[in-house]
Amino acid sequence: MTDNATDIAVVGFAHAPHVSETFGTTNGVEMLVPCFQHLYDRLGIAKSDIDFWCSGSSDYLAGRAFSFISAVDAIGAVPPINESHVEMDAAWALYEAWVKLRSGQADTALVYGFGKSSAGTLHQILTLQLDPYLVAPLWPDALSIAGLQARAGLDAGRWTEQDMAAVAAGDSGDVAGLLAAPYVADPLRAHDVAPITDGAAAIVLAVGDRARELCERPAWITGIAHRVDTPMLGARDLTVSPSTSAAAQAATNDDIGGFDLAELHAPFSHQQLILAEAIGLRNGTAVNPSGGALAANPMFAAGLERIGFAAEAIIAGSADRALAHATSGPALQQNLVAVLGSEIR
């Protein structure tokens, strides 16, 4: 991007506490209001300074129709707002807001996502993403689908259980101790699976000079793209992610070097291995310094958080270039990649 009018940056990020259960409603208002207020205070703005609002959530997860409309209570009715919504992770709401700003229809946008996973049986609710005729009626839960994916990779020799445990353990973890744990869905152990998490997140985007007014060191979005693989599990190789590769190629323009960090949305340990390979991350890039989805996985906000954590590192000055990834759908079906930098390339 070279035209100042279409240079877009993340200027603020906030998220609700990551907890296993909340006692609020499923529309997320109780989680969202503090996030919004934090951003208003941090940036010195009011609701009237936001030109466009866009959210990501799921009525299936909430168990109520049009739950996203109820969530608008967190914004308030006055002044009137320009608002939209996507029925998936809010990283895709950020993409819609990015398009809105690129088209010149707004100078600022607030993107938010929320999910109360504890309100139902999450791994069974996610079954509703599957083919409604041939697969969903069998009720394979999300753990079973991920277990099939992990087993396929093990059998193909693409990774080992030690590799999976190393992802979960991090730099100083006890891999041997993790491997001694029992399976929860062979070959997955508890540490291979993202925890049930209630949460919400919000990001403020701004254009050009407006971004510079709001933030001393904006995190400029220098590339963003998303791609999709077939939802038919038997029609694709579950051990690789072509859609991630394609999105990364488009977002980075094949320039995958020089990332200080990468925030990858991997709800299962083996998926981080798939994503790192699909993107082509090089040694020296810190992967998921925030802990990633294995530390906290607020549904429909976790992908947006990956962008937020990557942007925060740039805003804080601890990184100059970062990559963020979000996924949606079963077994890494849909993938979004965003590149952020301290400078506009």
N, C-alpha and C positions, 0 to 999 in steps of 0.2 A: 504494500500500500504506500503510495506516495502523496496522495491528495490529503491534506490536513483535515478536510471535512469528513473523511471516511476513516481516519485513524481512530481506532477504538481500543479502550483500555479498561481493565478491572481497576477500580479505585478504592473498593472496600469489600470486605468479606466478614461475615459473622455466622456462627452456628450455635444451635442450642446444645446444652449438655448431652453427651451420649449416655443414655441410660437404658437399662433393660426393660423398664416399664414406667409409664407415666400415668397419672390419674386424670389427665385432661381429656377433652373430647377428641374424636377422630378427625376433626377438621383442622387441627393444628394451630388454632388461634393462640392458645396459651404458650406454645413454643415460638411462634413467629413474632409476636409483639415485642419481646425483648430483643430479638435479632434486628428488627427494623429500628427500634429506638437506639440500639448501639450504633448502627450505621448513621442515623440522623446526627447523633452527638459527635461521632468521630469525624464526619465530613462537614459538619456545620450546615446542614440542609434541613428542609422541612418536606413534608409529603408533597407540597405544591411544587417542589423542585424536580420531581420525578415525572418525566414525560410519558413513560410507558412501563407497564407492569406485566410480567409474564411468569407463570407458575408451572410446576410439574408435580403431579401426584397421581393417585389411582383411586377411583371410586370402589373398585373391587377390594382394595386393601382397607379402605375406610368402612366398607359395608353399608354405604349409603349413597344414594344417587346425588350427583352434583355437589359432592363434598367440597370441591374446589371453590364453588360459589360461596359456601358458608365460610371458607377461609378468608374471603375478601373482607370479612369483619375485622381482620387484623389490620387492614389498611384504613378502613373508615370510609364513610359515605361522602364526606366533604373534605376537600373539593372533589368534584367528579373526576373519575380516572379513566384512562385508556388501558384496557386490560385484556390479556389473552391467556390461554392455558394449553398445555400438552399433557396427554395421558401417558406419561412415562417419566423417566428420571429428568430432573430439572436441568441437567446439562443440555438437554435438547431445547428446553425453554430458553436457555442462554443463547443457543444458536438462533432461535427465532428472534430474540431481542437484538442480537448482533446484525441480523438481516434488516431489522427495522431501522437501526441506527445507520447502517450502510446505505440504505435507500434515502436517507435524509429526512425521515419522518419524525425523528426524535433526536435529542442531544444527550438525554440521560435515560437509563432504564434500570429498574430494580427487578432482579430475577430471584425467585425463591422456590424451594421445594420442601415437602414435609411428608412424614409417614409415621403412623403409629402401628408398628409391626406387632406389638404385644396384644393388640385387640383381637387377633384371630390366630389361627394355626398357619403361620406364614408359609411354610414349605408346601402345604397343600393348596393354599390360595394361589401360589405361583403356578400350580398345575393348569390354571385357567388360561395361561399364555399359550398352551400347546394346541396342536391341531384338534379342533373340537369334535371331529368325526372319528378319527382313528386312534388318537393317542390320549387325549384328555379323559375319555371314558374309562381308561384303564387306571387312572389316578396315580401315575408315577409322580412322586413328590420331587421337589427341587434337589434334595439330597441324593435321591436315586439317579436323577439325570446327571448330576455332577459326578457321582460315583462311576457311572458308565463312561463318562468322558475321561476321568482319571485312569480308569482301568485300561481304556483303549490306548492311552499314552504309555502306560507301563508295559503293556503287551507289545507295543510297537518299538519299545526301546528308546522312546523320546525323552523320558525322564525316569527317575527312580523314586522310591519312597523317601530315601535320604534327601534327594533334591527338594521334595515337597516339604519335609520337616525343616530343612534349612531355610526355606522361605518363611515359615512360621516362626522359627527361632530367632531370626535376625542375626546381627553380627556376633552377639555374645551369648546366644542361647544354647541350651543343652539338647542337641539333636538326638543323642542316644536315649535320653530320658523321654523325649517326645515319641520316639519310635516304640517305646515300651508300653505306650498307652493303648487301650483297646480300640477297635474300629467302631464307628457309629454308622457307617455305610461303606462297607469294604470297597475300595482301599482307603477311605477317608476316616481320619481320626478327628477328635473334637477340635484340635488346633488347626486342622485344615479347613475348617468351616467358619465363615463369618458369624459373629454373634447376633442374636436378635437384638435390634436396637431401635428405640424410638428417637426421633430427632427431626431437625429442620435446619435449613441453611439459607442464606441470602447473599447475593452479590450485587453491587452497583457497577454498572457500566457507564462510561461517558466518552464523548467524542472530542478529539483534538484538544483545543485550548481549554475547553471546559474540563477535561480530564486533568490538565495541568493545574487548573485552579483548585480542584478538589483534592489533589494528591501530589505530594512533592516528587514521588518516584512512581508513576503509574506502571502497571504491568500491561504492556501493549500486546494485544492479540495479533500476532503477525501471520497466523494461519489457523484455520479451523475447517474441519470436514467430517462428515459421517457417512458410513456405508452400512449395508445390510447383507447378511447371508440368508440363505433359505431357512425357513422355520422347520422344514422337514428334517428331522434329526438323522434319518437314514440316507439322506441325499447329500450329506457333506461329511468331510473328514473332521471329526470332532477334536483331533489333536492339533489342528492348526487353525488360524483365524485370518482367512483372506480379506475379510472386510476391514479388520484392523490394519493389515498391511496397506490396503488401498487408501484408507483414511489417513494413515500416517504419511504415505507418499504424497497425497494431495496437500496435507496441512504443512508438511515440512519442505515441500518442493525438493525432495530427495536429500535435504541437508540434515542428516540425523546426528551429526557430530556437534560437540560443544554444549550439550545439555548438562547443567549443573545438577539437576534433579529431574526425576520423572515420577509423577503421581499416577499409579495405575489402579483402576477400579477392578480388583480381582476378588470376588467374594469367596473363592476357594484357592488354596495354595498353588495347585497345579496350573490354575489360570494365569497366575503371575508369570509363570515360566512360558506359557503360550504367548502372552502379550509381549513380553520382553523380546522374544524371538521374532514375532510378527512385525514389531516396530523396528527392530534392528538396533536396539540400544547397545551402546558400547561401554566397555569397562571404564570406570571413572564416574559414571552417572549414578548418583545416589537414588535408589528406588524406594519409594514410599517412606520418606523420613517421618511422615505424619503417623505411620503405623498402618495406613491403608484400611481397606474394608475388613481385614482380618482383626483389626483392633476395634472398629466400630462401623456398622453398616446400616445407617438409617435409610430405609427404603425410600427411593425417589428423591433423596437428597445426597446420597453418597457420591454419585458421579459429579454433581455440582461442587461438592466439597473438594474433590480432587483438583478441580480448577481453582477453587478458592485457596487451598493450601499452597498450590504452586504459585499463585499470584502473590500471596502474602510473603513468600520468600523473596520475591523480586521487590515488592514494596518496602520490605524491611532492609534490603540491601545485602542479604546473604546469598543471593543468586542473581545472575544476569540473564540466564536463558533457561527455560523450563518447559517440560512437556506434560500435559495432563490428558488423561484418558477416562472415558465413561463407557459403561456397557448397559445394555438392556436386553431382556429376552433370555430364553434358555440357552445355556452352554455358549455364551459369548456370541449371540446371534447378531446383535446390532452394536456398533461401536463408533465412538466419536473421539477424535484426537484434536487437541488444541495446542498451539505453540505460543508461549508468552515470553516477552523479552523486555529488558529495561530500555531498549532502544528500538526504533522502528526501522525494519530492514526493507 
